[in-house]
Amino acid sequence: MAILALNQSTKSMKGYDPIKLTEKMESIVVDGNKRKYAKLSRPLRFYGGTTSAVEVGCNLRCKFCFSDKPVFRPQSTGKFYTPQQVFDALVKGASRYGHKLISASASEGTLGRQHLFELLDLVDQSDYIYILETNGMTIGNDKEFAEQLAQFKNLHVRVSIKGTNQDEYHQLTNAIPTSYELPFKALKYLIDAKVSCNVCVMISFSDEAGIQAVEKKLFETHPGLLKSLEKEHITPFPKVARRLSENGLKPNSIAFKGKVVNL
């Protein structure tokens, strides 16, 4: 049985609108072509090794989020940087660590479209590949966004879906349940625009029926999505465990020392 089984219909649920929250966050973390970052370069083990910046500002409020101040205290976190400053720092770090992939993480990657596009233009003039980490809200809300991303050749988009259905998504994020459909639209728009992409689904709070249902939904969006599907499990960092406890959430599984542990 899923931990997050609900007794109420999604129709009766309330929550914030991620698109409206996008606008609010951009007013805080975007200034022209500049965006706020908490850190410009750090090595990560993901994708076989990535040099990543730490962005500030997100349009979701996931209760299992590993990030802290960049998401929950954007006003007082980080500094504004130009695309050139971010690119230079990422390249310096990637050169040091021997990475071919660069990214920005810990928040939402699509905030500040001008900043993002200028950064991707710089990446296109290099030999690096940029991994755009997104929850899919902004792209799913705007088909043109995906079409604009198609102009960049050194880009891969990773769309992260928070849960296996609308009820679960609402419980995990407090966002309006209908916004769960946006990342699926984003994937369709990206595939139609021939943008390299894959999908990741948080399943730590899901049962087998939920996992099968989201796999079916992804297959109907595009069969190829299942080939590169990432199934994500939370890592119980102290701040994550505290946040889950405060919200009364108990996962079915966690990631621990590189392995999945069923609880």
C-alpha positions in Angstrom: 0.0 0.0 0.0 1.3 3.5 -0.8 2.3 5.6 2.2 0.4 8.5 0.7 -3.0 6.9 0.0 -5.6 9.7 0.3 -9.2 9.7 1.3 -10.0 12.9 -0.5 -10.4 13.6 -4.2 -7.9 15.8 -5.9 -10.8 18.1 -6.9 -11.1 19.2 -3.2 -7.4 19.8 -2.8 -5.9 23.3 -2.7 -2.4 24.4 -3.1 -0.1 27.0 -4.8 0.3 27.4 -8.5 3.9 26.6 -9.6 3.6 29.0 -12.5 2.6 31.9 -10.3 5.4 30.9 -7.9 7.8 31.0 -10.9 7.0 34.6 -11.5 7.5 35.4 -7.8 10.8 33.6 -7.7 12.1 35.3 -10.8 11.4 38.7 -9.3 13.8 37.7 -6.5 16.5 35.6 -8.2 16.7 37.2 -11.7 18.0 40.6 -12.6 18.2 41.1 -16.4 20.6 38.5 -17.7 21.9 37.8 -14.2 20.8 35.1 -11.9 21.4 34.2 -8.3 23.8 31.4 -7.4 24.9 30.1 -4.0 28.0 28.5 -5.5 29.5 28.5 -9.0 31.4 25.2 -9.1 31.4 21.9 -7.3 32.1 18.3 -8.4 29.2 15.8 -8.4 29.3 12.1 -9.1 26.1 12.1 -11.2 26.3 11.1 -14.9 29.8 9.7 -14.4 31.0 13.0 -13.1 29.6 16.6 -13.4 30.8 20.0 -12.5 27.7 21.9 -11.2 26.8 25.3 -9.9 24.2 25.8 -7.1 21.3 27.9 -8.3 19.0 29.9 -6.1 15.2 29.8 -6.5 12.6 27.1 -7.2 9.0 27.0 -8.2 8.1 23.9 -6.2 8.3 23.3 -2.4 9.1 19.6 -2.2 8.8 18.2 1.3 11.7 15.8 0.6 14.0 18.5 -0.9 17.7 18.1 0.0 18.3 21.8 -0.8 17.8 24.3 1.9 18.5 28.0 1.7 18.7 28.2 -2.1 15.0 27.0 -2.2 13.5 28.2 1.0 15.5 31.4 1.6 16.2 32.9 -1.8 16.0 36.5 -0.7 19.0 36.2 1.6 21.0 33.5 -0.3 23.6 33.8 -3.0 24.8 36.5 -5.3 23.9 37.6 -8.9 26.2 36.4 -11.7 26.3 36.9 -15.4 26.2 33.9 -17.8 29.8 34.5 -18.6 30.8 34.4 -14.9 28.9 31.1 -14.4 30.3 29.5 -17.6 33.9 30.5 -16.8 33.6 29.0 -13.3 32.0 25.8 -14.6 34.7 25.4 -17.2 37.5 26.0 -14.7 36.0 23.3 -12.4 35.3 20.8 -15.2 38.9 21.2 -16.4 40.2 20.6 -12.9 38.0 17.5 -12.3 38.2 16.1 -15.9 34.5 16.4 -16.5 32.8 16.8 -19.9 29.4 17.6 -18.4 28.4 20.8 -16.6 25.2 21.8 -15.0 23.4 23.8 -12.3 21.4 22.1 -9.6 19.7 22.4 -6.1 16.9 24.6 -7.5 14.9 25.1 -10.7 17.1 25.4 -13.8 14.6 27.3 -16.1 14.2 30.4 -14.0 15.5 33.4 -15.9 15.2 32.5 -19.5 17.5 35.2 -20.9 20.3 34.1 -18.5 19.8 30.5 -19.4 19.9 31.1 -23.1 23.0 33.2 -22.9 24.7 30.5 -20.8 23.7 27.8 -23.3 25.0 29.9 -26.1 28.4 30.0 -24.4 28.2 26.2 -23.8 27.5 25.7 -27.6 30.8 27.4 -28.3 32.7 24.8 -26.2 33.1 21.0 -26.1 31.0 20.7 -22.9 27.5 19.3 -22.6 25.1 21.2 -20.3 22.6 19.2 -18.2 19.5 21.3 -17.6 17.8 20.1 -14.4 14.1 21.0 -14.3 10.8 19.9 -12.8 9.2 20.6 -16.1 6.7 23.2 -14.9 7.8 26.2 -17.0 8.5 24.1 -20.2 5.2 22.3 -19.9 3.4 25.6 -19.5 5.0 27.0 -22.7 5.6 24.9 -25.8 7.7 27.7 -27.3 10.2 27.3 -24.5 11.0 23.8 -25.7 11.2 25.1 -29.3 13.7 27.7 -28.2 15.8 25.2 -26.4 16.1 23.2 -29.6 18.5 25.8 -31.0 21.2 24.6 -28.6 23.2 21.6 -29.6 25.2 20.9 -26.5 22.2 20.5 -24.3 20.4 17.6 -22.5 17.3 18.2 -20.4 16.5 16.1 -17.3 12.9 16.4 -16.3 12.1 15.4 -12.7 8.6 14.2 -11.8 7.6 14.4 -8.1 5.6 11.2 -7.5 3.5 8.8 -9.6 0.1 10.5 -9.6 -1.7 13.8 -8.8 -2.6 12.8 -5.2 1.0 11.8 -4.4 2.4 14.9 -6.1 0.2 17.2 -4.1 1.1 15.5 -0.8 4.8 15.8 -1.6 4.8 19.4 -2.9 1.5 21.1 -1.7 1.2 22.3 -5.3 -2.2 22.2 -7.1 -2.7 18.6 -8.2 -3.4 19.6 -11.9 0.1 21.0 -12.2 1.4 17.4 -12.1 0.5 17.1 -15.8 3.0 19.9 -16.7 6.2 17.8 -16.8 4.5 15.2 -19.0 3.6 18.1 -21.4 7.2 19.3 -21.1 8.5 15.9 -22.2 6.2 15.8 -25.2 7.2 19.4 -26.2 10.9 18.6 -25.9 10.6 15.4 -27.9 8.6 17.1 -30.6 11.2 19.8 -30.8 14.0 17.1 -30.9 15.7 18.2 -27.7 17.7 15.5 -26.0 15.9 14.6 -22.8 15.1 12.0 -20.2 12.9 11.7 -17.2 13.4 10.9 -13.5 10.5 10.0 -11.2 10.6 10.2 -7.4 9.2 6.8 -6.2 10.3 6.6 -2.6 6.6 7.3 -1.5 5.0 5.1 -4.2 3.6 1.5 -4.3 4.1 -0.9 -7.2 0.7 0.0 -8.7 1.7 3.7 -8.7 5.0 3.0 -10.4 3.3 0.9 -13.1 0.8 3.6 -13.7 3.4 6.3 -14.2 5.4 4.1 -16.5 2.2 3.6 -18.5 1.7 7.3 -18.6 5.3 7.9 -19.7 5.0 5.2 -22.4 1.9 6.9 -23.7 3.8 10.2 -23.8 6.6 8.6 -25.8 7.7 4.9 -25.7 11.3 5.8 -25.7 11.1 7.6 -22.3 11.1 4.2 -20.5 14.5 3.3 -21.9 16.2 6.1 -20.0 13.8 6.4 -17.0 15.5 7.1 -13.7 13.7 5.9 -10.6 14.7 8.3 -7.8 14.9 7.4 -4.1 15.4 10.0 -1.4 18.7 10.1 0.5 18.0 10.6 4.2 20.3 13.5 4.9 19.6 15.0 8.4 17.8 18.0 7.0 15.7 15.8 4.7 14.8 13.4 7.5 13.8 16.4 9.6 11.6 17.9 6.9 9.9 14.6 6.3 9.2 14.2 10.0 7.8 17.7 10.3 5.4 16.9 7.4 4.4 13.4 8.7 5.9 11.6 5.6 7.4 8.2 5.7 9.1 6.8 2.6 8.8 3.2 1.4 12.4 3.3 0.2 15.6 5.3 0.5 19.0 5.5 -1.2 21.8 4.6 1.2 25.5 4.2 0.3 24.6 3.7 -3.3 21.9 1.1 -2.7 18.1 1.1 -2.5 16.8 0.1 0.9 13.2 -0.8 1.2 11.6 0.1 4.5 
